[in-house]
Amino acid sequence: MPPPAADRPPAPPPAADRPPAPDPDARAGPVAAGAPLVPFRQFILKVNGRCNLNCRYCYLYAGPDSGWRHRPAGASDAVRARTAHRIAEHASAHGLREISLVLHGGEPLLAGAEALAATVERVRAAVPADCAVRAVIQTNGTLLTEAGLRTLRAAGVRVGVSLDGGLERHNRERVDHAGRPSWTAATRGLRLLAGHPDAYAGVLCVVDVAGDPAEVYASLLAFDPPMLDFLLPHGNWSAPPPGLTAAGLGRAPSSAGRAAPYGQWLGAVFDQWWGADRRRVRVRLFEECLALLLGLPAATESLGLQPFAAAVVETDGTIEQSDALKSAYEGAAATGLDVFRHSFDDALAHPGVAARQAGTAALAADCLRCPVVRVCGGGHYAHRYEVGTGFRNPSVYCADLRHLIEHIAGRVTEAAGA
């Protein structure tokens, strides 16, 4: 039976109001024919499509993709129910013993902690009995309350918080819609979360090379996170990230002498982490890099050649690729699919998804010649984009990634010889 009209994916706007068509050259190049597809193991559900903050660097609301404006603010009950059904269908078809469910936004807590917990329970009830659901929300922390944390904790939902450093000045870009700083509310929520260690997933920090790396790292440790994850700000060859200019970017992986401010910043943090007397926190980026250097598999979107296995469901039920692609151009994450009419297996067959599961077959020739390609993996897919050439390029952070990987490899070699 078709869904009620209110819960169907919205009809496209009139031609005059539609966003520009996707760049015809932006598609990934041909990939290995017949390569087996890896099932999705992470499902990102946009429970709320709006945010109570207006971070000045946000690629989602201040970037080139305005699709969020045409979608409902929150996911309806019909969208949540159908998403749970599709996840269960996918888990059953592929015999998955564990999946990750990420409740995302916007700001997911605008939906309310009770609604988030109910959504998780709905998915758990739908999937096969032998499939574990690892649930997490990613929040800006400003709406966390003691009661809300108790509700989420009781439902087995872990909470990750986005923060750009442990001091107020590190978070000057994270403001509300009136331009007021979010620092006080965010840190209040983070301190509440630290009181529930079994529900504390960690802190996600976008790198700002203007900040002192040792200070940023030390200040974040003050919140006792079990995990830190440092993310590079989204940018590409046509829209370089802060601190990198188009004139100063070279394509060759053997970019000796090229500036690598992000690699140097992260290398300085690595030294603080690696050289500590005791390991106070896990740092995902560093752990994944170390694993890859040792020949172990690593599950991260930013490094390595592991197939990308995450799908996004928007508030209207449309199935999309990673949100990060929206930093490239209007419609870059779109698949044309939705949970009412399509399965997640249908999404696996999408060319964009196949390209991100193709390993070296989707990489630029320069990447294939690079000695650290097995660790770097070409970098984050969104960071490879250029108008006119698409995604078959090295990362705009090519020099930074190589600097960081070789820096970490050097520290490991030193330790092995000590």
C-alpha positions in Angstrom: 0.0 0.0 0.0 1.5 3.4 -0.9 2.2 5.8 2.0 -0.1 8.6 2.9 0.4 11.7 0.6 1.9 13.7 3.5 4.6 11.1 4.0 5.6 10.6 0.4 8.8 12.1 -1.0 8.0 15.7 -2.0 7.3 16.4 -5.7 10.1 18.3 -7.4 9.7 22.1 -7.4 8.7 23.8 -10.6 11.5 24.0 -13.2 12.1 27.7 -12.5 12.6 27.0 -8.8 14.8 23.9 -9.1 18.5 24.0 -8.1 21.0 23.7 -10.9 21.4 20.3 -12.3 24.4 18.3 -11.0 27.7 18.9 -12.8 27.6 16.4 -15.7 31.4 15.8 -15.2 31.0 15.1 -11.5 30.3 11.4 -11.7 32.9 9.0 -10.6 34.9 7.3 -13.4 34.3 3.6 -14.4 34.9 1.1 -11.7 35.7 -2.6 -11.7 32.9 -4.4 -13.5 31.3 -7.1 -11.4 33.0 -6.2 -8.2 31.0 -7.5 -5.3 29.1 -4.9 -3.3 29.5 -4.7 0.4 26.2 -4.3 2.3 25.5 -1.2 4.3 26.3 -1.6 7.9 25.7 2.0 9.0 22.4 3.7 8.6 22.2 7.5 9.3 18.7 8.6 9.9 17.9 12.3 9.8 15.4 12.5 12.6 15.5 16.3 12.3 16.5 18.4 9.4 17.0 21.7 11.2 19.5 23.0 13.7 19.4 25.4 16.6 22.9 26.6 15.8 24.2 28.5 12.8 27.9 27.5 12.7 29.6 29.8 10.2 31.5 27.0 8.5 28.6 24.5 8.2 28.7 22.8 4.8 25.1 21.5 5.2 23.3 24.8 5.7 25.8 27.3 4.3 27.1 25.2 1.5 26.1 24.7 -2.2 23.3 22.2 -1.6 20.0 23.7 -0.6 18.0 20.4 -0.6 17.3 20.7 3.1 15.0 23.7 2.4 12.6 21.5 0.4 12.3 18.8 3.1 10.2 18.6 6.2 11.8 19.7 9.5 11.4 16.3 11.1 11.0 12.7 10.0 7.4 11.5 10.3 6.3 8.4 12.0 5.7 6.8 8.5 9.3 7.6 7.5 10.7 6.2 10.7 8.6 3.0 10.4 9.5 2.4 6.8 13.2 3.1 7.5 13.1 0.5 10.3 11.5 -2.0 7.8 14.1 -1.3 5.2 17.0 -1.7 7.6 15.6 -5.0 8.9 15.1 -6.2 5.3 18.8 -5.3 4.5 20.1 -6.9 7.7 18.1 -10.1 7.0 19.1 -10.3 3.3 22.8 -10.1 4.1 22.9 -11.9 7.4 24.3 -8.9 9.3 25.1 -9.6 13.0 25.5 -5.9 13.9 24.6 -2.6 12.4 25.3 1.0 13.4 22.3 3.4 13.7 23.2 7.1 13.8 20.4 9.5 14.6 21.5 12.7 13.0 20.4 16.2 11.9 20.5 19.1 11.9 20.3 18.8 15.6 18.7 15.4 16.5 17.7 16.5 20.0 15.2 19.0 18.6 13.1 15.8 18.1 13.2 15.1 21.8 15.1 12.3 23.7 11.9 10.2 24.0 11.3 10.2 20.3 14.9 9.3 19.6 14.8 6.4 22.1 11.5 5.2 20.5 13.1 5.2 17.0 16.0 3.1 18.2 13.6 0.6 19.9 11.6 0.4 16.7 14.7 -0.6 14.7 15.8 -3.1 17.3 12.3 -4.7 17.2 12.4 -4.9 13.4 15.8 -6.4 12.8 16.5 -10.2 13.1 17.0 -11.3 16.7 20.7 -12.1 16.1 21.5 -8.6 14.8 22.7 -6.1 17.4 21.9 -2.4 16.9 24.6 0.0 18.1 22.8 3.3 18.4 24.4 6.8 18.7 23.4 10.4 18.3 25.7 13.2 17.2 24.7 16.5 18.8 26.0 20.0 19.4 25.4 19.4 23.1 23.4 22.5 23.8 20.1 20.7 24.4 21.4 17.9 26.6 19.6 17.5 29.9 19.9 15.1 32.8 16.5 13.7 32.1 17.2 13.3 28.4 20.5 11.6 29.1 18.7 9.1 31.4 16.2 8.4 28.6 18.9 7.8 26.0 21.0 5.8 28.3 18.1 3.5 29.2 17.6 2.9 25.5 21.2 2.0 25.0 21.9 5.1 22.9 25.4 6.6 23.1 26.0 10.3 22.6 28.7 12.1 20.7 29.2 15.9 20.9 30.7 18.2 18.3 33.0 20.8 19.7 35.9 22.7 18.1 38.1 22.7 21.1 37.9 22.9 24.9 38.1 26.6 25.2 35.6 29.3 24.4 37.8 31.0 21.8 38.1 27.7 19.9 34.4 27.7 19.3 33.8 31.2 18.0 32.3 30.0 14.8 29.7 27.9 16.7 26.9 30.4 17.2 23.1 30.4 17.3 20.8 32.1 14.8 21.1 35.4 16.6 24.9 35.2 16.5 25.2 34.4 20.2 27.9 31.9 21.3 26.9 28.3 22.0 29.8 27.6 24.3 28.1 27.9 27.7 25.2 25.6 26.7 27.4 23.1 24.9 29.9 22.7 27.7 27.1 22.4 30.3 25.7 19.5 28.2 29.1 18.0 27.8 29.8 18.0 31.6 26.4 16.3 32.1 27.3 13.7 29.6 30.7 13.1 31.3 28.6 12.0 34.3 27.2 9.1 32.2 30.4 7.4 31.0 28.6 4.4 29.6 26.6 6.7 27.3 29.5 9.0 26.4 30.6 8.2 22.8 33.2 11.0 22.5 33.9 14.4 20.9 34.2 15.3 17.3 36.4 18.2 16.5 36.8 20.0 13.1 40.4 21.1 12.7 41.1 24.8 12.7 44.8 25.4 11.8 44.6 28.9 13.4 44.4 27.2 16.8 47.3 25.9 18.7 47.2 22.1 18.3 48.6 21.2 21.7 46.2 23.7 23.4 43.2 22.4 21.6 44.1 18.7 22.4 44.8 19.4 26.0 41.6 21.5 26.5 39.5 18.7 25.0 41.0 16.2 27.4 39.5 18.3 30.3 36.0 16.9 29.3 37.2 13.3 29.8 36.1 12.0 26.4 36.6 8.3 25.8 37.2 9.0 22.1 38.3 12.0 20.0 37.8 12.3 16.3 39.5 15.1 14.3 37.9 16.0 11.0 39.3 18.0 8.2 37.0 20.8 7.1 35.2 20.0 3.9 36.7 21.5 0.9 37.8 20.5 -2.6 39.9 21.7 -5.6 37.3 24.2 -6.7 36.5 25.5 -3.2 39.7 25.0 -1.1 39.4 24.7 2.7 40.7 27.5 4.9 44.4 27.9 4.8 44.8 26.4 1.4 44.6 28.4 -1.8 44.0 27.1 -5.4 47.3 28.7 -6.5 49.3 26.8 -3.9 47.7 23.4 -4.5 49.6 20.8 -6.6 48.2 17.5 -7.8 51.2 15.2 -7.5 51.3 13.0 -4.4 55.1 13.5 -4.4 54.4 17.1 -3.4 57.7 17.7 -1.6 57.9 21.2 -0.4 54.2 21.9 -0.7 52.6 23.4 2.3 50.8 20.9 4.6 49.3 23.0 7.4 46.6 20.4 8.3 49.1 17.6 8.3 51.5 19.5 10.5 48.7 20.5 12.9 47.5 16.9 13.2 51.1 15.7 13.5 51.6 18.0 16.5 48.5 16.5 18.1 49.7 13.0 17.4 53.0 13.7 19.1 51.1 14.8 22.2 49.0 11.7 22.2 51.7 9.2 21.3 54.2 10.6 23.7 51.9 10.7 26.8 52.9 8.6 29.8 49.5 6.9 29.6 46.8 6.8 27.0 44.0 9.0 28.3 41.8 8.9 25.2 41.4 7.1 22.0 41.9 9.2 18.8 40.1 7.5 15.9 42.1 9.1 13.1 45.4 8.1 14.6 44.3 4.6 15.5 43.0 4.0 12.0 46.2 5.3 10.5 48.3 3.1 12.7 46.1 0.1 11.9 46.5 0.7 8.1 50.3 1.2 8.5 50.4 -2.3 10.2 48.4 -3.8 7.4 45.1 -4.1 9.3 41.7 -3.1 8.0 40.3 0.2 9.2 36.8 1.5 9.1 36.9 5.2 8.3 35.6 7.5 5.6 38.9 9.5 5.6 41.6 6.9 5.2 42.1 3.5 3.6 40.5 1.5 0.8 37.8 -0.3 2.7 34.4 -0.1 0.9 32.2 2.7 2.2 29.2 1.1 3.7 26.9 3.8 5.0 23.5 5.1 3.8 21.6 8.3 4.8 17.8 8.6 5.1 16.6 12.1 4.9 13.5 13.5 6.8 11.3 12.8 3.8 12.5 9.2 3.4 14.8 9.8 0.5 17.9 7.7 0.5 21.2 9.6 0.0 24.9 9.1 0.0 27.1 10.8 2.6 26.2 14.3 3.6 29.8 15.4 3.0 29.2 15.2 -0.8 26.8 18.1 -0.4 29.9 20.3 0.1 30.8 19.7 -3.6 27.7 20.8 -5.5 23.9 20.8 -5.5 22.5 17.2 -5.6 25.8 15.4 -5.2 24.5 13.1 -2.5 21.2 12.3 -4.3 20.3 8.8 -5.5 16.7 9.3 -6.7 15.6 6.6 -4.2 13.4 6.5 -1.1 12.5 4.0 1.6 8.9 3.8 0.4 9.7 2.5 -3.1 13.2 1.2 -2.9 15.4 -1.1 -0.8 18.9 -0.5 0.5 20.0 -3.1 -2.0 18.7 -0.7 -4.7 20.9 2.0 -3.2 23.9 -0.4 -3.4 23.5 -0.5 -7.1 23.8 3.3 -7.5 26.9 4.3 -9.4 28.0 6.7 -6.7 27.9 4.0 -4.1 29.6 1.5 -6.3 32.4 4.0 -7.0 33.0 4.4 -3.2 33.3 0.6 -2.9 35.6 0.1 -5.8 38.9 0.6 -4.0 41.9 1.5 -6.2 39.7 1.3 -9.3 38.1 4.6 -8.4 41.4 6.4 -7.7 43.3 8.9 -9.9 46.4 7.8 -11.6 48.5 10.0 -9.3 47.1 8.2 -6.3 48.0 4.8 -7.8 51.6 5.8 -8.0 51.8 7.1 -4.4 53.7 5.0 -1.9 51.1 5.7 0.9 48.0 4.9 -1.2 47.1 1.8 0.9 46.9 4.0 4.0 45.6 7.2 2.5 43.1 5.5 0.1 42.8 8.8 -1.8 41.4 10.6 1.2 37.8 11.6 1.8 35.8 11.2 -1.4 34.2 14.7 -1.1 37.6 16.3 -0.9 38.6 15.0 -4.4 36.0 17.0 -6.3 36.8 19.6 -9.0 34.3 21.3 -11.3 34.8 19.7 -14.8 36.8 16.7 -13.7 34.5 15.2 -10.9 35.9 13.1 -8.2 38.7 11.2 -9.9 41.4 13.4 -8.4 43.7 13.2 -5.4 42.4 14.7 -2.2 42.7 18.5 -1.9 44.5 17.5 1.3 46.9 15.2 -0.6 50.1 16.9 0.9 48.6 17.0 4.4 47.6 13.4 4.4 51.0 12.3 3.2 52.7 14.4 5.7 50.6 13.0 8.6 51.0 9.4 7.4 54.7 9.6 7.0 55.0 11.4 10.4 53.1 8.7 12.2 55.1 6.0 10.3 58.3 7.7 11.5 57.2 7.7 15.1 56.3 4.0 14.9 59.7 3.2 13.4 61.4 5.2 16.2 59.5 3.3 18.8 60.3 -0.1 17.2 64.0 0.7 17.2 64.1 2.1 20.8 
